[in-house]
Amino acid sequence: MDILITGANRGIGAALEQQYSVRGDTVIGTARGHHPDYQDLEVTDPASHRALAQRLEGQKIDLLICNAGVYLDKGQSLADGYPADMWAHSFAVNVTGVFLTVQSLLPNLQMSDAPRIAVISSQMASHTRAPGGSYIYRASKAAALNLGRNLATDLKGLGIAVGTYHPGWVQTDMGGSAAEITVDQAASGLIDRFDALDLDRTGCFETWDGRAHPY
C-alpha cells in the first residue's frame, strides 16, 4: 500500500510511519522545512502544496493521513489570552491545511483502486465534551471533523472513503507525559481503523480503539 502522512517527523505521525514501514508498506512522510527523510510541506502554504503535487505527479496514493496539527492555546486565559493570530494560525494548520492537502493530492488518490483519507481530529471536537478552555484547539478540531464528514459526502462518488479519528490522549509533546497511551499504542490502533475504512464506513468518527465517537 502507498501511504502519505503529513506531519510525519514526530509524535503520532512518526509512529505511524515506522509501523507502516515495518509492515512493508511504502510511506511518504511530510514535514516542514528541509528534512532529509521527508517531503517538504508547509500545510498552510498553497505554493508548498503545489510543489509537492508536482513532485508526486503520477505517484499513486492509497491512503492519505492528514495528521499535521498544532495545539497552541493550552493554558490560555479567557480574560487576556487567545490572541487573534493564534486563532488564525491554528485554523490554517488544523483545518485549511487538511483541505489543501486533500485538494492537491486528489489526482494521486484517484489512481488507487481503493483510496482512503484519514483525518486526525480529537474527542475535543465533539459537542458532547465541553469542559471549557482550549477554545481554539477545540473549535479547529470540530471544524476538521465537519470537513471530514462533508468530504466523505462529496468524494463517495469518486470511490474515496473518508474517516475522521480521535487518536486517544497520547504521550507526545502535545498530549503531555500524563497522557493515557503511548504513541505506539495509538498508532497501532489507528492503523487497524484505517485498514477497516471503506465506502460503507465513510463519514465515520471513531476512536483509536474502535469505538464510534459521538459528533
N, C-alpha and C positions, 0 to 999 in steps of 0.2 A: 504494500500500500504506500502511496506517495502522500506525505503529510506536510503541511506548513503550519508552524506555530509562531505566533507573534509574541514578543517578549520572552524569548527562549533562553536568555542568558542568565536567569536567576529564578529562584523560587519554584513555583509550580511548573512554569514553562520549561525550566531546565530539567526537572524531574520527569516530565512527560517526554521530553526529547531523549533522555537517557533510557527510559524504559522502552520506548518505541524502537530505538536503535538496537537494544539488546534483543528485542523480539524479531528483528530482521527487516523492519520497515525502513523506507527511505524518508529521511526527515530533513526538511529545510527549516532552520530556525532563523528568526529575525531579531535584531537588536538595534538600539540607537547607537550611532557612531560607527567607527571602523573597527569592529571586532574580527579577527582573522577567521573565526569559525562560524560566523553568522552573516546572513544577508543584511545589509544596512537598510533600516526602515524607521523613519520617524513618522509614527502613525497619524500625527496631527497635520502633516505636510502633504498636500496633494501632489506636489512635484516629486517627492520621495516615493509615493505610491506609483506614479507613472514610470519612474526609473526602475522600480522593482518589477513592474509588469513587463517592461521591455526586456529586462534581463531574463525573465522567466517565460518569455514568449515560446509557445509550443510545448511547455512543461505541464504534464497532467498533474492535477491535484485532486486526490480522492477525499481528503479530509482537511478542512481549513479550521484551525483552532484559534479563535480570537481571544487571546489570553492577556495581551498587554493592558495594563491598567495602573492607576495611581489612587492612593488614599491620602490626601493631603490635609484634611481638616480634622484629624484626630486631636481631641483636646482643645479645640477652638471654643471660645466663649461667645455666647449669643449676644452679650452686651457690646462687645467691641471686636469680635473675630469675624471669620468667614468673609474675607475681602473679595471684591468682585473679580479680581484677576485669578483668584483661586477657583472660583466657580467656572470661569471661562476655560482655564487650562484643564480642569478635571473633566468637564464635559467634552472638550476637544479630544482628550485621550480616550475616555471610557465610553463615549457614545459616537461622536463623529469618526473617531479612529476606527471603530468597528465597521461602520458603514463604508468608509473609504476602502478598507481592506477587502470587504466583500465585493464592492463595486469594481475595484481594479483587477481582482483575480477571478471574476466571474467566467471569462473565457477559459481559464485553466480548469475550473471546476466542471465546465460543460464538456471537457474532454474525457471525463471519468464515466464509467458505466454505473456507478452508484455514489454520486457526490454527496458530501455531507459538510455542514457547517456547525461548529460548536462555539457558542458564545459563553464566555465565563462571566457570570453575573455574581449574585450573592443573595443569601437569605435576607440580607438587609434591604433588598429591593422590594420585598413582599409587603403588601399593605397590612398583613397580619402581624408584622413586627414593627412597632413604632414606640420604642422606649425613649425616644428623644436623642438629640445630639447627632453628630456626624451628618448634618443636613446635606452637605454637598455630595459626599460619597453615596449616601442612601438614594438621593434624587438621581444621581448619574447612573447608578446600577439599576434603578427602576426604569429609567429611560432605555438602558441597554436591554432589559427584559422585554419592554414594549417593542423595541426594534426587532429583537429576535422573533417575536411572535408574528409581527407583520411581514418580515422577510419570509417566514415559513409559509404564509399565505401566498405571497407573490411568486415564490420560487418553486412551489409544489408543481406547477405546470411545466417547469423545466426539469423535473425529476430530482430536484435538490432538496434534501431533508435538512431542517434547521432545528437544533435543540439549544436550550439555554440551561445553565447549570450553576448550582451552588457548590463550590469546591470543598466546603467544610471550613471550620475555623482551624487554620493551618499554621504550623510553627515556621513562619517566614519573617522577613523584616516587616512585612505589612501586618501579619497576624500576631506577632509577638511570641515570646518564649512560653507564655502560659496557655497557648492555644491547645486544642483538644487532640489534634492528629498531626503526624509528620507529613512532610511533603511527599514522601514515597507512598504513604497510605492514600493520600489524596489523589496522587497521580494514578495509582493502580485502580482505584475506584472509578475515576473519571474515564480511564481507558475502557473499562467494562461498559460504561454508559455510552461512550462514543461508538463502540462496536455494535451496540444494540440499536443505535439510531437508524431509522429508516422512514419511509414516507408515511407509514402507519403511525409513527410516533412523532412526526414533525410538529413543531409548535410546543413541545413539552417543556416543562420547567422541573428539573429533577435535582436531587441532592447527589453528592459524590457516591453515596452508598445505596442508591437505587430507589429512594422514596420520591414519590410525586410531591412537589412543594406547592402550597397554595400561592396563587399570584397576589 
